[in-house]
Every structure is written in C-alpha cells, then in structure tokens.
Amino acid sequence: MTFLDDLKHKVLLADGAMGTLLYSYGIDFCYEELNVEKPEIIEKIHLDYIAAGSDIIQTNTYSANAHKLARYGMEGRVKEFNEAA
C-alpha cells in the first residue's frame, strides 16, 4: 500500500512535540545540533514514536534554517544539520 492509499483508507498518526520532548530530557541548547552531535538521542525518540504507533515521523529540522540557527552562532551549519536529519 502506498502513502496515498493509506491516506484514503485510514487515519495516520504522526509524531509530534520533538522540542518539548527534548526539553523534558533537560536539553536546553540547539536541538538541531543533536542531528550531528548526538544522533542516537534523535533516533531513540523516532523509534519510541514508531513503537507508540506513529505512521509518520518528521525530521528534527524545525529550526534548521540560517535565521533560527543564528541565535546559536550556527547559521553556517544549515546544510549539515538538514542532511544529518
């Protein structure tokens, strides 16, 4: 079955609240940096969402753009963070 078929025949569940979850883990720095520096954390979260029944998993790239990353001095790492995600 394709993604479009699934959309026609069932309700799909998506993951969500990646930032909120990371914050609850005590992480209070650039979440997108984890895609490169600690990918195992992001992978565990994705696997936990799949185990909980999520059909759709989104990348950890909510703020992976030059404007948002500038607050951390990481605006030059946009491509790196997005490719790692």
C-alpha positions in Angstrom: 0.0 0.0 0.0 1.3 3.5 -0.8 1.2 6.6 1.3 -1.7 8.0 -0.7 -3.6 4.7 -0.4 -3.1 4.9 3.4 -4.4 8.4 3.4 -7.6 7.3 1.7 -8.3 4.3 3.9 -7.1 5.0 7.5 -6.2 7.7 9.9 -2.5 8.2 10.0 -0.7 9.1 13.3 2.2 11.5 13.3 4.9 12.1 15.9 5.0 15.4 17.5 6.4 17.8 20.0 10.1 16.9 19.4 11.2 20.2 21.0 9.0 19.7 24.0 10.3 16.2 24.5 13.9 17.2 24.2 13.4 20.0 26.7 11.8 17.5 29.1 15.0 15.5 28.8 16.9 18.5 30.1 18.3 19.5 26.7 18.3 23.3 26.5 20.5 24.1 23.6 20.2 23.9 19.8 18.0 20.8 19.1 19.1 20.6 15.5 22.7 20.2 16.6 21.8 16.8 18.0 21.3 15.5 14.5 25.1 15.7 14.2 26.5 15.6 17.7 24.1 13.1 19.4 22.1 11.4 16.6 21.3 8.4 18.9 19.1 10.7 21.0 17.0 11.6 17.9 17.0 8.1 16.7 15.7 6.8 20.1 12.9 9.4 20.0 11.9 8.4 16.5 11.9 4.7 17.4 9.8 5.4 20.5 7.2 7.2 18.4 7.1 4.3 16.0 6.7 1.9 18.9 3.8 4.1 20.1 2.1 3.7 16.8 3.2 6.7 14.7 2.9 6.2 11.0 4.6 9.5 10.1 8.0 10.5 11.5 9.2 14.0 10.9 12.8 15.1 10.8 14.4 17.2 13.6 14.7 20.2 11.4 12.0 22.7 12.8 14.6 25.4 13.3 17.3 24.2 10.9 17.5 27.4 8.9 20.0 30.3 9.0 17.8 32.7 10.7 16.9 30.4 13.6 20.4 28.9 13.9 22.0 32.4 14.1 20.9 32.7 17.7 23.4 29.9 18.5 26.1 31.2 16.1 25.4 28.1 13.9 23.9 29.7 10.8 26.7 28.2 8.7 25.6 24.7 9.6 22.2 24.6 8.0 23.1 22.1 5.3 25.0 19.9 7.7 22.1 19.7 10.2 19.5 19.1 7.5 21.5 16.4 5.7 22.1 14.6 9.0 18.4 14.7 9.9 
